[in-house]
Amino acid sequence: MLAYRHAFHAGNHADVLKHTVLLRVLEHLNLKDKPYRLVDTHAGAGGYSLRDAAAQKNGEYLQGIARLWDRKDLPGPVADYVALVRKFNTKGELEHYPGSPTLAHAVMRPTDQLRLFELHPTDHRTLQLGFKDVRSAMVMHADGFAGLKGQVPPHTRRGAVLMDPSYEGRDDYGKVVQTLRDALLRFAEGIYMVWYPQVSKHEAARLPKQLKAMAPKGWLHATLTVQKPDSQGFGLVGSGVFLINPPHTLHGELRTVLPFLAQVLGQYDGATFQLEQRAV
Ligand SMILES: C[S@@+](CC[C@H](N)C(=O)[O-])C[C@H]1O[C@@H](n2cnc3c(N)ncnc32)[C@H](O)[C@@H]1O
């Protein structure tokens, strides 16, 4: 089942959280000259027109990146993220949203390696086309859960993994845990970042607890809740990112970022955030 298309969601509040944090991880890796590898196990199409019918259907980006677009009071990490998205919108208007592979590639060095997995045939083709001239990138039409073990550890033993599944089926939650467990055995010092939705499912509530138990060398967990559940008690109310072996500076950065995002992206009075870590 591959019904999920990120084009409907590009630039929403969840992308804002995920991509702001992803850029901090990569900037941290950029502090040392030694090359690293980023594996994006669920890469999407790499870029999305916000003028297309998909993005316009629910206008999710209007409650996400659009709310930040013209603000002059952005905290540093959010300002960096918006400035990067602006580079893909040269006319100054918000028309295009770059996905995680494109944002990552924009800040990575030519010696760093990008490994991209995408299963949806259309999104894979778009991604492959977008990266066809990028020598440091490999685009794979394959299952990112299964493919990760062939990508870690990188030769330099420096690297990060973004795991951003669609959670269409409940088994994605279990696959995240199992895939990370295997990857940690091969590459314990890697930085692992998992995105997950805040939805009323037992599996979603359990996921951060399971991940905490797997990360003896330290973790960071950040959530951003922006809206109420619908009248049936369902719907995406927010999202979370869980990092294993996070950069030591990330917690301090998110202390200013998360309250700001909760205030600016919040769609009701109860909008809130959570930030916790276990540092070693
Ligand atoms: C949330 S989207 C990715 C968004 C992207 N990471 C970004 O931030 O721009 C999830 C993507 O995973 C793809 N997908 C679903 N199951 C997959 C799997 N097992 N392996 C690789 N890709 C998969 C979907 O087609 C979808 O494009």
PDBQT file of the ligand as one rigid body, heavy atoms in Angstrom, charges set to zero:
ROOT
HETATM    1  C1  LIG A 301       6.851  11.389   4.953  1.00  0.00    +0.000 C 
HETATM    2  S1  LIG A 301       7.293  11.018   3.323  1.00  0.00    +0.000 S 
HETATM    3  C2  LIG A 301       8.963  11.521   3.203  1.00  0.00    +0.000 C 
HETATM    4  C3  LIG A 301       9.214  12.997   3.237  1.00  0.00    +0.000 C 
HETATM    5  C4  LIG A 301      10.655  13.398   3.128  1.00  0.00    +0.000 C 
HETATM    6  N1  LIG A 301      11.503  12.652   4.058  1.00  0.00    +0.000 N 
HETATM    7  C5  LIG A 301      10.815  14.881   3.411  1.00  0.00    +0.000 C 
HETATM    8  O1  LIG A 301      11.007  15.246   4.574  1.00  0.00    +0.000 OA
HETATM    9  O2  LIG A 301      10.798  15.660   2.463  1.00  0.00    +0.000 OA
HETATM   10  C6  LIG A 301       7.459   9.276   3.344  1.00  0.00    +0.000 C 
HETATM   11  C7  LIG A 301       7.876   8.677   2.013  1.00  0.00    +0.000 C 
HETATM   12  O3  LIG A 301       8.250   7.322   2.200  1.00  0.00    +0.000 OA
HETATM   13  C8  LIG A 301       7.869   6.565   1.061  1.00  0.00    +0.000 C 
HETATM   14  N2  LIG A 301       7.851   5.167   1.509  1.00  0.00    +0.000 N 
HETATM   15  C9  LIG A 301       6.865   4.479   2.121  1.00  0.00    +0.000 A 
HETATM   16  N3  LIG A 301       7.318   3.275   2.531  1.00  0.00    +0.000 NA
HETATM   17  C10 LIG A 301       8.629   3.205   2.174  1.00  0.00    +0.000 A 
HETATM   18  C11 LIG A 301       9.673   2.251   2.367  1.00  0.00    +0.000 A 
HETATM   19  N4  LIG A 301       9.437   1.096   3.027  1.00  0.00    +0.000 N 
HETATM   20  N5  LIG A 301      10.904   2.538   1.890  1.00  0.00    +0.000 NA
HETATM   21  C12 LIG A 301      11.154   3.696   1.245  1.00  0.00    +0.000 A 
HETATM   22  N6  LIG A 301      10.213   4.653   1.040  1.00  0.00    +0.000 NA
HETATM   23  C13 LIG A 301       8.972   4.412   1.506  1.00  0.00    +0.000 A 
HETATM   24  C14 LIG A 301       6.546   7.170   0.668  1.00  0.00    +0.000 C 
HETATM   25  O4  LIG A 301       6.265   6.902  -0.698  1.00  0.00    +0.000 OA
HETATM   26  C15 LIG A 301       6.780   8.657   0.962  1.00  0.00    +0.000 C 
HETATM   27  O5  LIG A 301       7.243   9.314  -0.192  1.00  0.00    +0.000 OA
ENDROOT
TORSDOF 0
